[in-house]
Each structure stands twice: as structure tokens, then as C-alpha cells.
Amino acid sequence: MKLFNNEEILTSTDGNIVILTTHRIRSTNSYGWGQHNTTSIMLEKISSVQAVYKSYPILLVLAGLMGFIAFIVGNQSIDKGYIGFPIVIGFIFIVFYFATRKHICAIASDGGAKIAFETSNMNKELLLEFIDKVEHAKSNRVSQVVI
């Protein structure tokens, strides 16, 4: 990333996926198989910063339901061979629940561009600290820019 005059890097995420400078925020992602995405938003154009946690608790409910079915089948059946199927399905639901949980930070501009990146490896305090840095940098930048 080539910096502007008087531009400094303030912080970045692990692996420099998102870089915050005194003038802009830039995200660079490589998805493999020839896919590459770079999005840059000038700080004065940021309209919102959002931290989102997505999960599908219905998968845990279904896993519990499968456990309940296994309990009922186990108590009412002479042949205990049928108990394994709902237990396996319940275990699959639990695995899907943990595999689909996502922590995402999204930074949107007033012009429509959006930077979204996973923050699963960041704890809540680090994520809030990053958001504070973005907001502080934007405030400083807006006070410097004459519109």
C-alpha cells in the first residue's frame, strides 16, 4: 500500500487484511483460485461501523430434539440399534452450529462500498478498541478536511 503525503498507518488486523491509516481504511482479501478483492474507503466517507455476531441456535434446538428422540427410542425399544441414528444426526447439528458461527465487523461508506471481515480471532475488547480507533481517526480526519 502506497501512502499519501503525511499519511501514517495507525493499526492493522492480523495478516494486514484491514489497515487503518490517518486518511483511509483498506481491506485486501485473497480467496484463492484467482479471486482477490481490495476495498479502500476514505475516512471522511465512512458512515457506519458495525460488529455483528451471527449464529444459528435452531441447530442446537434440533440437536436437543434428536437427543430427546434417542432417549425415547432407547426407553421404548427392545432393539437398541435404532438409538444411534438420532445421536449421530444430533452430533452433526452441533458440529454445524459451531462451524457456522461468525463474528463480523462491517465498515460502510456513504457511497456504497463496504468492508466486511471476520473477527472470530479477536476478543470483544480488541474489536471495540479497533472500532474506537476507526471512529477516532475519522473524527480527526473530518476536522482536517475542508469540504
Backbone hydrogen bonds in HBPLUS format (Angstrom, degrees):
<---DONOR---> <-ACCEPTOR-->    atom                        ^
c    i                          cat <-CA-CA->   ^        H-A-AA   ^      H-
h    n   atom  resd res      DA  || num        DHA   H-A  angle D-A-AA Bond
n    s   type  num  typ     dist DA aas  dist angle  dist       angle   num
A0007-GLU N   A0004-PHE O   3.18 MM   3  5.18 154.1  2.25 125.6 121.2     1
A0022-THR N   A0008-GLU O   2.90 MM  14  5.56 135.1  2.11 148.7 162.5     2
A0010-LEU N   A0020-LEU O   2.75 MM  10  5.58 156.4  1.80 143.5 151.5     3
A0011-THR N   A0020-LEU O   3.26 MM   9  5.34 160.4  2.30 139.7 143.4     4
A0020-LEU N   A0011-THR O   2.85 MM   9  5.34 172.0  1.86 159.4 161.7     5
A0013-THR N   A0018-VAL O   2.96 MM   5  5.48 152.3  2.04 152.3 160.5     6
A0016-ASN N   A0013-THR O   2.97 MM   3  5.21 146.0  2.08 139.0 134.7     7
A0028-THR N   A0017-ILE O   2.86 MM  11  5.27 154.4  1.93 147.8 156.4     8
A0019-ILE N   A0026-ARG O   2.80 MM   7  5.27 159.0  1.84 153.0 160.1     9
A0026-ARG N   A0019-ILE O   2.92 MM   7  5.27 160.2  1.96 148.1 154.5    10
A0021-THR N   A0024-ARG O   2.83 MM   3  5.35 169.2  1.84 177.0 175.6    11
A0043-LEU N   A0023-HIS O   2.96 MM  20  5.72 172.7  1.97 132.5 134.7    12
A0025-ILE N   A0041-ILE O   2.89 MM  16  5.42 155.0  1.95 150.4 158.4    13
A0041-ILE N   A0025-ILE O   2.87 MM  16  5.42 163.7  1.90 158.9 164.0    14
A0027-SER N   A0039-THR O   2.78 MM  12  5.23 162.7  1.81 157.0 163.1    15
A0039-THR N   A0027-SER O   2.86 MM  12  5.23 154.9  1.93 146.8 155.3    16
A0029-ASN N   A0037-ASN O   2.81 MM   8  5.21 164.5  1.83 155.8 161.1    17
A0037-ASN N   A0029-ASN O   2.81 MM   8  5.21 161.2  1.84 158.2 162.4    18
A0031-TYR N   A0035-GLN O   2.92 MM   4  5.22 156.2  1.98 134.7 142.4    19
A0035-GLN N   A0032-GLY O   3.09 MM   3  5.62 160.8  2.13 119.2 124.6    20
A0045-LYS N   A0042-MET O   2.88 MM   3  5.45 156.0  1.93 119.6 127.6    21
A0046-ILE N   A0043-LEU O   3.21 MM   3  5.46 169.2  2.22 111.1 114.4    22
A0110-ASP N   A0045-LYS O   2.81 MM  65  5.73 151.4  1.89 162.4 172.2    23
A0047-SER N   A0108-ALA O   2.77 MM  61  5.76 164.4  1.79 143.4 148.9    24
A0048-SER N   A0108-ALA O   3.34 MM  60  5.34 158.2  2.39 138.4 137.0    25
A0108-ALA N   A0048-SER O   2.95 MM  60  5.34 156.3  2.01 145.0 152.8    26
A0050-GLN N   A0106-ALA O   2.75 MM  56  5.07 158.8  1.79 152.5 159.4    27
A0106-ALA N   A0050-GLN O   2.74 MM  56  5.07 162.2  1.77 151.0 157.4    28
A0052-VAL N   A0104-ILE O   2.69 MM  52  5.09 172.6  1.69 162.9 165.5    29
A0104-ILE N   A0052-VAL O   2.75 MM  52  5.09 170.7  1.76 157.4 160.8    30
A0054-LYS N   A0102-LYS O   2.78 MM  48  5.18 168.3  1.80 159.3 163.1    31
A0102-LYS N   A0054-LYS O   2.90 MM  48  5.18 160.9  1.93 150.2 155.0    32
A0059-LEU N   A0056-TYR O   3.03 MM   3  5.95 159.5  2.07 125.9 130.0    33
A0060-LEU N   A0057-PRO O   2.95 MM   3  5.24 126.9  2.24 104.3 117.6    34
A0061-VAL N   A0057-PRO O   3.12 MM   4  6.55 152.2  2.20 149.0 157.3    35
A0062-LEU N   A0058-ILE O   2.89 MM   4  6.15 159.3  1.93 149.4 154.5    36
A0063-ALA N   A0059-LEU O   2.96 MM   4  6.16 148.4  2.06 138.1 147.1    37
A0064-GLY N   A0060-LEU O   2.93 MM   4  6.18 155.6  1.99 145.3 151.4    38
A0065-LEU N   A0061-VAL O   2.88 MM   4  6.18 151.3  1.97 146.8 155.5    39
A0066-MET N   A0062-LEU O   2.91 MM   4  6.18 152.6  1.99 145.9 152.8    40
A0067-GLY N   A0063-ALA O   2.98 MM   4  6.28 149.5  2.07 144.1 152.7    41
A0068-PHE N   A0064-GLY O   2.88 MM   4  6.17 152.2  1.96 146.9 154.5    42
A0069-ILE N   A0065-LEU O   2.88 MM   4  6.16 158.8  1.93 149.5 155.2    43
A0070-ALA N   A0066-MET O   2.90 MM   4  6.11 155.9  1.96 144.4 151.2    44
A0071-PHE N   A0067-GLY O   2.95 MM   4  6.21 149.2  2.05 142.3 150.6    45
A0072-ILE N   A0068-PHE O   2.93 MM   4  6.24 160.8  1.96 153.4 158.0    46
A0073-VAL N   A0069-ILE O   2.85 MM   4  6.01 173.7  1.85 157.9 159.8    47
A0074-GLY N   A0070-ALA O   2.87 MM   4  5.87 154.5  1.93 140.7 148.6    48
A0075-ASN N   A0071-PHE O   3.03 MM   4  6.22 143.9  2.16 142.7 151.4    49
A0076-GLN N   A0072-ILE O   3.02 MM   4  6.17 145.2  2.14 150.8 160.2    50
A0077-SER N   A0073-VAL O   2.96 MM   4  5.62 139.1  2.13 147.9 153.9    51
A0083-ILE N   A0080-LYS O   3.34 MM   3  5.73 162.0  2.37 111.1 116.2    52
A0088-VAL N   A0084-GLY O   2.94 MM   4  6.13 157.4  1.99 153.7 159.3    53
A0089-ILE N   A0085-PHE O   3.03 MM   4  6.29 166.8  2.04 156.8 160.3    54
A0090-GLY N   A0086-PRO O   2.88 MM   4  5.95 157.6  1.93 142.7 149.2    55
A0091-PHE N   A0087-ILE O   2.93 MM   4  6.14 155.8  1.99 145.6 152.1    56
A0092-ILE N   A0088-VAL O   2.96 MM   4  6.25 152.2  2.04 148.3 156.0    57
A0093-PHE N   A0089-ILE O   3.00 MM   4  6.35 153.3  2.08 148.6 155.5    58
A0094-ILE N   A0090-GLY O   3.08 MM   4  6.42 153.1  2.16 147.1 154.0    59
A0095-VAL N   A0091-PHE O   3.00 MM   4  6.30 158.2  2.05 150.2 155.9    60
A0096-PHE N   A0092-ILE O   2.92 MM   4  6.17 161.8  1.95 152.8 157.6    61
A0097-TYR N   A0093-PHE O   2.94 MM   4  6.16 150.4  2.03 144.5 152.7    62
A0098-PHE N   A0094-ILE O   3.17 MM   4  6.50 165.6  2.19 154.1 155.2    63
A0099-ALA N   A0095-VAL O   2.93 MM   4  6.09 147.7  2.04 146.8 156.9    64
A0100-THR N   A0096-PHE O   2.98 MM   4  6.00 137.1  2.17 145.4 153.8    65
A0119-THR N   A0103-HIS O   2.68 MM  16  5.17 164.8  1.70 136.8 140.6    66
A0105-CYS N   A0117-PHE O   2.93 MM  12  5.55 164.3  1.95 158.5 162.3    67
A0117-PHE N   A0105-CYS O   2.98 MM  12  5.55 154.1  2.05 150.1 158.1    68
A0107-ILE N   A0115-ILE O   2.68 MM   8  5.04 161.1  1.71 151.9 158.8    69
A0115-ILE N   A0107-ILE O   2.76 MM   8  5.04 167.4  1.77 151.1 155.2    70
A0109-SER N   A0113-ALA O   2.90 MM   4  5.47 156.1  1.96 173.0 169.7    71
A0112-GLY N   A0109-SER O   3.35 MM   3  5.51 170.0  2.36 106.0 108.9    72
A0122-MET N   A0119-THR O   2.95 MM   3  5.24 163.3  1.97 114.0 119.3    73
A0127-LEU N   A0123-ASN O   3.06 MM   4  6.35 159.4  2.10 156.5 162.8    74
A0128-LEU N   A0124-LYS O   2.95 MM   4  6.18 164.1  1.97 152.2 156.2    75
A0129-GLU N   A0125-GLU O   2.90 MM   4  6.06 149.3  2.00 142.7 151.8    76
A0130-PHE N   A0126-LEU O   2.91 MM   4  6.15 151.6  1.99 144.6 151.9    77
A0131-ILE N   A0127-LEU O   2.95 MM   4  6.27 160.9  1.98 152.2 157.0    78
A0132-ASP N   A0128-LEU O   2.90 MM   4  6.09 158.0  1.95 145.3 151.5    79
A0133-LYS N   A0129-GLU O   2.97 MM   4  6.24 151.8  2.05 144.5 151.9    80
A0134-VAL N   A0130-PHE O   3.00 MM   4  6.35 152.5  2.07 149.5 156.8    81
A0135-GLU N   A0131-ILE O   2.96 MM   4  6.25 166.8  1.98 156.0 158.9    82
A0136-HIS N   A0132-ASP O   2.84 MM   4  5.98 159.2  1.88 150.0 156.3    83
A0137-ALA N   A0133-LYS O   2.87 MM   4  5.93 160.3  1.90 144.5 150.4    84
A0138-LYS N   A0134-VAL O   2.89 MM   4  6.08 154.7  1.95 148.2 155.5    85
A0139-SER N   A0135-GLU O   2.95 MM   4  6.15 160.8  1.98 146.1 151.3    86
A0140-ASN N   A0136-HIS O   2.96 MM   4  6.23 161.9  1.99 151.7 156.1    87
A0141-ARG N   A0137-ALA O   2.91 MM   4  6.06 157.1  1.96 145.9 152.6    88
A0142-VAL N   A0138-LYS O   2.82 MM   4  6.00 165.3  1.84 158.8 162.1    89
A0143-SER N   A0139-SER O   3.16 MM   4  6.30 152.3  2.24 143.1 150.0    90
A0144-GLN N   A0141-ARG O   3.02 MM   3  5.11 137.9  2.20  98.6 111.0    91
A0145-VAL N   A0141-ARG O   3.01 MM   4  6.25 143.3  2.15 152.1 162.1    92
